[in-house]
């Protein structure tokens, strides 16, 4: 069955997947195919139990959700899995599904692509003398960066939230799109943004054990660091 006409497919769904879908008032309907399951639950915020419909599929419609990016997973008879109907995103230490509740208004706000000059995201590998390993960083270069070879730009070092990695800000957070729009409206100066993995320790200084889901269950470090917020309020862990 197709969703109601006013329930638009989540922007992060895989191609042609009709669910999850989002209503104009930001309620979200999820659908899961698990014919042999006894209990299915959407793990989004407080969590929502699903009900089996006459078509044998499981459904639930949540209360209105806040605007922005939300991780979620499914619990099917106690097994926690990603929803195959959406793309997956690394957060909370493992791959999650996600929904994107859109900004109100026709233009979609600062996180939407617009007809403005665009910078780009560059991937850089480097060998760290601190960790003794190869590491990956992502770098945002503003529009016309390559043309302005004599210009000195300010640099923002931008770190992800707990359980995320160096991809969080440009994949989940759309930092390149937001920065392009801010620069175009003269709300920000052209800048370089460096996004690295904040988990960087010397060899032998930490030990991490991972549970069956791949989530971090134990970590021993010399000086525990406070958790960082998610991408500008856009990441709401489920």
Order of alpha helices (4+ residues) and beta strands (2+ residues): beta-beta-beta-beta-beta-beta-beta-beta-beta-beta-beta-beta-beta-beta-alpha-alpha-beta-beta-beta-beta
